[in-house]
Amino acid sequence: MAFLGVHKSITGRKWIGPNDEQHRRAEAISQITGQKPPVASVLARLAISPEKRGYVFKPSYQKLTTRSKTIT
């Protein structure tokens, strides 16, 4: 399956676009969060749910670590 009309890269690697499930997830993310389609597509490819998008766009050390209280 080609992606954007390209079948393989200059190095010969096959280009594969998003599958149907990723398209559906990206559309849902875009509708729920208001993210632009390219951003929603990346979030869908990385399997980041709309509820977890805050960790991506506004990360905080405490949210990302489990032992944040032990570090001074």
LONUDREN-535129 format. One line per 10 residues: for each residue y, z negated, x negated of N, C-alpha, C, O, CB. Coordinates in Angstrom, 3 decimals, decimal comma, always signed. Atoms other than C-alpha are relative to their C-alpha. Glycine has a CB too. Example, Ala and Ser with C-alpha at 12.3 -4.5 7.8 and 13.67 -1.06 7.14 Angstrom:
BEGIN
-1,190:+0,000:-0,890:-4,500:-7,800:-12,300:+1,200:+0,000:-0,900:+1,181:-0,665:-1,936:+0,027:-1,246:+0,992; -1,190:+0,060:+0,820:-1,060:-7,140:-13,670:+1,090:-0,730:+0,770:+2,198:-0,899:+0,261:+0,462:+1,415:-0,414
REM end
This chain:
BEGIN
-1,176:+0,000:-0,846:+0,000:+0,000:+0,000:+1,241:+0,000:-0,893:+1,375:-0,854:-1,769:-0,003:-1,224:+0,963; -1,233:-0,088:+0,771:+3,356:+1,019:-1,450:+1,039:-0,957:+0,558:+0,978:-1,353:+1,722:+0,539:+1,436:+0,002; -1,105:+0,853:-0,424:+6,435:-1,148:-1,295:+1,289:+0,739:-0,300:+1,534:+1,130:-1,442:-0,035:-1,396:-0,715; -1,257:-0,739:+0,110:+9,806:+0,524:-0,689:-0,227:+1,415:-0,537:+0,608:+1,954:-1,264:+0,978:-0,753:-0,906; +0,313:-1,357:+0,416:+8,142:+3,883:-1,280:-0,485:+0,127:-1,435:-0,679:+1,240:-1,923:+1,188:+0,845:+0,180; +0,456:-0,014:+1,392:+7,005:+2,914:-4,783:-1,449:-0,467:-0,033:-1,785:-1,508:+0,530:+0,904:-0,907:-0,909; +1,418:+0,346:+0,064:+3,291:+2,869:-5,535:-0,347:-0,829:-1,230:-1,219:-1,696:-1,170:-0,836:+1,256:+0,014; +0,253:+0,809:+1,195:+3,369:+1,492:-9,073:+1,227:-0,010:-0,902:+2,086:+0,868:-0,826:-1,226:+0,533:-0,771; -1,147:+0,170:+0,894:+5,800:+0,305:-11,717:-0,122:+0,922:-1,204:-1,114:+1,633:-1,362:+0,119:-1,463:-0,460; +0,008:-0,831:+1,204:+6,675:+2,035:-14,954:-1,130:-0,401:-0,950:-1,612:+0,416:-1,734:+1,348:-0,099:-0,720
+1,100:+0,464:+0,854:+4,028:-0,098:-16,677:-1,361:+0,220:+0,655:-2,393:-0,134:+0,085:+0,179:-1,480:-0,329; +1,256:-0,304:-0,665:+1,410:+1,014:-14,155:-0,503:-1,069:+0,960:-1,573:-0,914:+1,548:-1,027:+0,243:-1,012; +0,429:+1,063:-0,919:+1,230:-2,198:-12,108:+0,257:+0,427:+1,436:+1,296:+1,012:+1,743:+0,735:-1,332:-0,306; -0,096:-0,360:-1,409:+0,646:-1,701:-8,400:+1,045:-0,865:+0,703:+1,066:-2,083:+0,525:-1,367:-0,147:+0,687; -1,003:+0,730:-0,776:+3,557:-2,671:-6,127:-0,572:-0,290:+1,370:-1,028:+0,615:+2,068:+1,330:+0,803:+0,113; +0,497:+0,410:-1,309:+2,513:-4,621:-3,070:+1,110:-0,781:+0,688:+1,624:-1,758:+0,144:-1,314:-0,856:-0,120; -1,062:+0,666:-0,754:+5,041:-5,638:-0,454:-0,534:-1,173:+0,796:-1,720:-1,496:+0,721:+0,685:+0,984:+0,932; +0,408:+1,137:-0,824:+4,970:-8,583:+1,924:-1,009:+0,424:+1,062:-0,936:+1,533:+1,593:+1,222:-0,643:+0,663; +0,971:-0,306:-1,052:+2,057:-8,737:+4,340:+0,605:-0,329:+1,363:+1,727:-0,828:+1,446:-1,323:-0,789:-0,219; -0,516:+0,210:-1,358:+2,434:-8,998:+8,124:+0,339:-1,459:+0,267:+1,343:-1,757:+0,916:-1,013:+0,481:+1,024
-0,255:+1,429:-0,205:+2,197:-12,797:+8,100:+1,313:-0,417:-0,663:+2,078:-1,191:-0,088:-1,166:-0,841:-0,556; -1,249:+0,324:+0,694:+5,022:-13,031:+5,539:+1,205:+0,569:+0,746:+2,259:-0,064:+0,804:-0,031:+0,539:-1,440; -1,078:-0,577:-0,805:+7,146:-10,685:+7,664:+0,307:-0,880:+1,206:+1,472:-1,134:+1,515:-0,372:+1,417:+0,462; -0,190:+0,862:-1,175:+6,605:-12,890:+10,723:+0,669:-1,315:-0,395:+1,594:-1,779:+0,271:-1,353:-0,281:+0,691; -0,594:+1,258:+0,463:+7,385:-16,057:+8,768:+1,465:+0,184:-0,392:+2,308:-0,656:-0,076:-0,791:-0,553:-1,189; -1,379:-0,272:+0,420:+10,526:-14,501:+7,268:+0,910:+0,171:+1,212:+2,031:-0,338:+1,222:+0,058:+1,259:-0,886; -0,796:-0,189:-1,214:+11,763:-13,437:+10,705:+0,255:-1,334:+0,690:+1,367:-1,600:+1,147:-0,706:+0,968:+0,964; -0,152:+1,320:-0,621:+11,139:-16,927:+12,090:+0,977:-0,864:-0,792:+1,833:-1,527:-0,207:-1,365:-0,706:+0,105; -0,903:+0,785:+0,847:+12,897:-18,573:+9,138:+1,434:+0,476:+0,187:+2,352:-0,337:+0,292:-0,411:+0,102:-1,488; -1,332:-0,561:-0,179:+15,856:-16,229:+9,546:+0,597:-0,406:+1,344:+1,775:-0,753:+1,424:-0,048:+1,520:-0,114
-0,491:+0,364:-1,332:+16,140:-16,956:+13,267:+0,285:-1,493:+0,112:+1,294:-1,889:+0,696:-1,011:+0,412:+1,062; -0,151:+1,452:-0,125:+15,707:-20,724:+12,954:+1,148:-0,529:-0,857:+1,929:-1,370:-0,410:-1,298:-0,699:-0,391; -0,957:+0,567:+0,953:+17,908:-21,327:+9,923:+1,291:+0,790:-0,140:+2,289:+0,261:-0,629:-0,639:-0,110:-1,331; -1,174:-0,838:+0,185:+20,365:-18,444:+10,019:+0,097:+0,597:-1,392:+1,115:+1,195:-1,741:+1,232:-0,789:+0,286; +0,008:-0,592:+1,336:+19,406:-17,409:+6,491:-0,047:+1,520:+0,118:-0,601:+2,060:+1,075:-1,205:-0,523:-0,831; +0,049:-1,458:+0,017:+19,885:-13,761:+5,631:-1,443:+0,441:-0,266:-2,197:-0,277:-0,922:+0,973:+0,584:-1,079; +1,392:-0,453:+0,139:+16,662:-11,685:+5,735:-0,558:-0,005:-1,425:-1,710:-0,401:-1,601:-0,112:+1,369:+0,539; +0,590:+0,059:+1,346:+16,270:-11,330:+1,928:-0,348:-1,427:-0,444:-1,381:-1,652:-1,075:+0,956:+0,617:-1,004; +0,263:+1,399:+0,357:+16,528:-15,112:+1,462:-1,186:-0,517:+0,797:-2,061:-1,190:+0,252:+1,249:-0,885:+0,254; +1,111:+0,423:-0,850:+14,203:-15,738:+4,398:-1,317:+0,592:-0,488:-2,357:-0,062:-0,411:+0,253:+0,407:+1,455
+1,208:-0,639:+0,523:+11,715:-13,287:+2,891:-0,534:-0,731:-1,231:-1,743:-0,911:-1,376:+0,285:+1,463:-0,345; +0,422:+0,756:+1,189:+11,657:-15,191:-0,405:-0,590:-1,340:+0,412:-1,627:-1,747:-0,113:+1,188:-0,216:-0,967; +0,522:+1,283:-0,474:+11,195:-18,506:+1,417:-1,378:+0,178:+0,623:-2,270:-0,642:+0,407:+0,963:-0,633:+1,016; +1,298:-0,265:-0,629:+8,344:-16,994:+3,443:-1,062:+0,291:-1,052:-2,194:-0,180:-0,941:+0,107:+1,177:+0,982; +0,970:-0,330:+1,056:+6,672:-15,600:+0,320:-0,434:-1,245:-0,756:-1,583:-1,350:-1,185:+0,595:+1,021:-0,978; +0,309:+1,246:+0,701:+6,854:-19,040:-1,300:-0,588:-1,059:+0,927:-0,860:-2,181:+0,501:+1,247:-0,543:-0,663; +0,579:+0,891:-1,018:+5,490:-20,628:+1,922:+0,837:-1,263:+0,190:+0,297:-2,359:+0,343:-1,432:-0,383:-0,386; -0,910:+1,118:-0,246:+8,561:-22,843:+2,348:+0,386:+0,035:+1,468:+0,962:+1,015:+1,940:+1,269:+0,070:-0,924; -0,285:+0,053:-1,436:+8,921:-23,916:+5,965:+1,490:-0,230:+0,228:+2,188:-0,703:-0,668:-0,829:-1,114:+0,684; -1,418:+0,239:-0,291:+12,320:-24,055:+7,679:+0,399:-1,464:-0,170:+1,528:-1,756:-0,562:+0,317:+0,446:+1,411
-0,301:+1,422:+0,131:+12,107:-27,854:+7,668:+0,180:-0,412:-1,458:+0,932:-1,344:-1,745:-1,102:-0,827:+0,637; -0,044:+0,353:+1,427:+11,661:-27,947:+3,871:+1,073:+0,757:-0,776:+1,219:+0,544:-1,979:-1,344:+0,263:-0,632; -0,962:-0,823:+0,733:+14,445:-25,497:+3,016:+1,091:-0,827:-0,661:+1,680:-0,383:-1,647:+0,628:+1,009:+0,929; -1,001:+0,866:+0,620:+16,824:-28,382:+2,249:-0,366:-0,382:-1,417:+0,511:-0,562:-2,261:+0,191:-1,245:+0,822; +0,445:+0,323:+1,355:+14,722:-29,214:-0,790:+0,317:+1,139:-0,964:+0,505:+0,914:-2,160:-1,505:-0,299:-0,013; -0,269:-1,158:+0,842:+15,367:-25,704:-2,075:+1,499:+0,168:-0,224:+1,936:+0,411:-1,349:-0,589:+1,268:+0,628; -1,424:-0,278:+0,090:+19,078:-25,385:-1,323:+0,845:-1,197:-0,405:+1,907:-1,025:-1,003:+0,481:+0,514:+1,298; -0,736:+1,210:+0,369:+20,208:-28,999:-1,782:-0,971:-1,028:-0,577:-1,180:-2,089:+0,011:+0,757:-0,588:+1,228; +0,970:+0,941:+0,560:+17,681:-30,654:-4,061:+0,686:-1,263:-0,509:+1,826:-1,225:-0,971:-0,790:+0,660:-1,132; -0,491:+1,235:+0,600:+18,164:-34,234:-5,079:-1,142:-0,595:-0,812:-2,318:-0,400:-0,505:+0,519:-1,012:+1,090
+1,020:+0,564:+0,876:+16,369:-36,102:-7,782:-0,930:-0,927:+0,766:-2,141:-0,908:+0,550:+0,648:-0,749:-1,157; +0,828:+0,949:-0,744:+15,166:-38,785:-5,383:-0,977:+0,699:+0,927:-2,106:+0,236:+1,089:+0,873:-0,940:+0,798; +0,896:-0,718:-0,902:+13,698:-36,265:-2,943:-1,121:+0,701:-0,761:-2,230:+0,854:-0,249:+0,784:+1,015:+0,822; +0,969:-0,785:+0,755:+11,906:-34,359:-5,672:-0,970:-0,836:-0,816:-1,992:-0,319:-1,267:+0,716:+0,931:-0,905; +0,888:+0,847:+0,789:+10,338:-37,309:-7,476:-0,581:-1,107:+0,858:+0,039:-1,554:+1,823:+0,743:-0,593:-1,199; +0,644:+1,064:-0,766:+7,933:-39,913:-6,209:+0,302:-1,371:-0,582:+0,200:-2,380:+0,115:-1,502:+0,219:+0,049; -0,249:+1,285:+0,658:+8,857:-42,610:-8,728:+1,466:-0,149:-0,378:+1,773:-0,700:-1,435:-0,876:-0,142:-1,246; -1,418:-0,001:+0,365:+12,641:-42,286:-8,641:+0,574:-1,403:-0,149:+1,555:-1,579:-0,873:+0,793:+0,759:+1,035; -0,540:+1,356:+0,091:+13,181:-46,051:-8,225:-0,337:-0,675:-1,328:+0,308:-1,656:-1,699:-0,525:-0,841:+1,144; +0,386:+0,623:+1,259:+11,463:-46,841:-11,528:+0,821:+0,510:-1,175:+0,774:-0,067:-2,261:-1,465:+0,236:-0,262
-0,809:-0,568:+1,077:+13,838:-44,698:-13,575:+1,414:-0,553:+0,119:+2,011:-0,526:+1,195:+0,003:+1,563:+0,052; -1,348:+0,578:-0,043:+17,131:-46,328:-14,523:+0,992:+0,877:-0,705:+2,176:+0,545:-0,767:+0,014:-1,383:-0,618
REM end
